[in-house]
Amino acid sequence: MRTTQRALPVLVAIGLLAATGCTGPEPAGPASGTPTGVAGPTSTAIPGRTPTGPVPAGASLVSCAHVIDHLDAPPADRVVVAEVVAVPVGLLEVHPAGKAGPARFFAKTGMVVRADSTVDLSVPAGSAGRTVIGWGSPAEPARQVRLPGCPDRTGWVAFAGGFWLDEPACVPLTVRSNGRDERVRMAIGVDCPQ
């Protein structure tokens, strides 16, 4: 009986250490889910797998732990850009984000990425609608986001997130991967000019 009483606190301590060591910290992100300002995003590393190559300054880093879906191929309502990212075709709906200021609207859209590819997505600093982007759970809004390659997965993976902006706009989104850059225009609340 005495041996059991002495062993119990040790077993409880080992159990607590094992439980906290396995879960890791929660992903960083603003409490409101919207950026506090768009002029100077900060670099935030979200815990998880480290992508190859240096993370660009000011970029938000998303880990493979934030994958919300696995797909054999991109959905039919998307177009593949730079052979690695499938972006939605057509008009994205905007909804009030619940805040005043530069990020008062949000357009929710998942980002579908080839599982084995590290991808940098960015919007220009002077973009229409003063846009910031973010994917992950929760998304960390920034002008640039890195989605990591997840080589332990096959096919395509999806991340939750979208675009924050102060007004509906046609926004240029740059996709960089494997030394290749391509730009696609995103119709967010308004159509892009032909």
N, C-alpha and C positions, 0 to 999 in steps of 0.2 A: 504494500500500500504506500509506504513512504517513497519507494523508487518511482512509482507512478506519479505521485504528487510533485516530485522534483522534475521529472521528465516533461510534464505537461507544459510548464512555461517555456521550456526550450522548444518543444514542438510548435507551440503557438507562434513564437518568434520566428522560427524557420518558415512557417506557413505564411506569415505576414511579409517576410523578405521575398519569398518566391512570388507572392501575388503582386507586390509593387514592382518587382523587377520585370515582370512579364508585360505589364500594361503600358509602361512608359508614360511620358507626359502627354497632355492633350495638345492638339495642334494650336499654334498661336493664331490669333486673329482678333480684329476689332470686335468688341462686345456687341455693337449694333449691327454688324454685318455690312456696314457701309464705311467708306473711307472718311477720315476726318478732314482731309484736304487732298487735292490732286496735284499740287505743285511739287511736292517732294516726297514720293513714296520711299519707304524704308525697306531694306532688305530683310526678309524674314525667312529663315530656314525652317521648314516644317519637318519634324522628325520622321525618319524612315530611310529608305535607300538613297545613297548619294549618287547623283547622275555623273556621267563622264564629262570632263572639261570643267573649266571654272564657271561659276554662276555669274552672269553679268551683274554689275553694280546696280543696286536698286531693284533687282528682280525678286519676285516672290517664287520660292521653291516649293513645289508640291511633291509629295512622296507617293510611291506606289500603293501605300496603305490607304490612299484616298480613292482608289478605283471603285466605281459604283456598278460597273457592268463589264462583261466580257462578250465580245462579238466575233463571229467568224469572218464577217465582212462589214464594211460601213453600211448604215441604213440607206435605203433608196432615195430618201429626201435630202441627201447630202452630196456635196461635191468634194473630191479629194484634191488637196492642195499640197504641192511639193512631195507628192507620193506618200505622205506620212500623217496628214491631218484631214479629217472629214468635217467640213463646216456646213451648217445648215444653208439651204437654198431658199431664197425668198425673204419676205418681210418678217422680222422678229418683233413680237409684241413688247411694248414697254408698259411698266406698271409703276405707280408711285412707290418709292423706296421708304417712305415714312419720314424723310428728313428734308430740310430745306438746304439750299446751297448747291454746290457743283455736282453732287451725286444724288439728285432728287428722284431720278428714274432708274429702274433696273430692268434689263432684258435677260431673262433666264434662258440659258441654252447650255446643254452639256457639250463637252468637247471630246470628240472621238479621235484617238491617236493610235497609230500602229504600235503594238505592244513593245517591240524591240527598239523603238526610236526615241532618242532624247530630242525634244522640240522646244524652241523658244518662240513664244508668241508675244507680239508687242503692238502698241498703238503709239503714234507719234505724239510728242508733247503738245503740239499745237493742233491736235485733232479736233474735228468738229464735235460739238457737244461736250468738250473737255472730258473725254472718255478715259476710264480706267477699267481694267479687266481682272478677273480672278476665277480660279477653279480650285477645288479641294473642299474639305469639310472641316471647318468653315473656310470659305474662300478668303484669301488675303489680297484685297484690291491693290493693284499696282499698274504701272504703264507697261511692265514686262513680266511675263510668267514663264517659268521653266517647268515643263512636264517631263518627267524622267522616262528613260527607257526601262521597261520591266521585263528583262530577258527570261524570267521564270514563267512568263505568260506567253500565250500564242495568240495569233490573230490581232484583234483590235481591243482597246480598253477605253472606257468612258469615265470622264470626271464631271462632277456637278459644278455649276458656276454660271458666269455670264458677264455682262457689260453694265457698268454704272455710268450714267451721263446726266448732264444738266438739262438737255433737251434732245428730242428725237433727231437723229442725224445719220448720214451715210458715212461710216467709219472705216478707214483703211486698217486692215489687220495684216501684219507682216508675220510670215511663218518662216523660221530658220531651222534647218536640220541638215546634218551631213554636208556642211559647206554650201548649202543651197538656200537662197532667199526667194520667196514668192510673196506677192501682196494680193490680197483679195478684199473687195469692198463689202462691208456688212451693212445691210439695210436694217437699221434699228429704229423702228417706229415710222420711218419714211422710206420711200423707194429711192434707190440710187439712180442718178441720171444715166441715161443710156449713152 
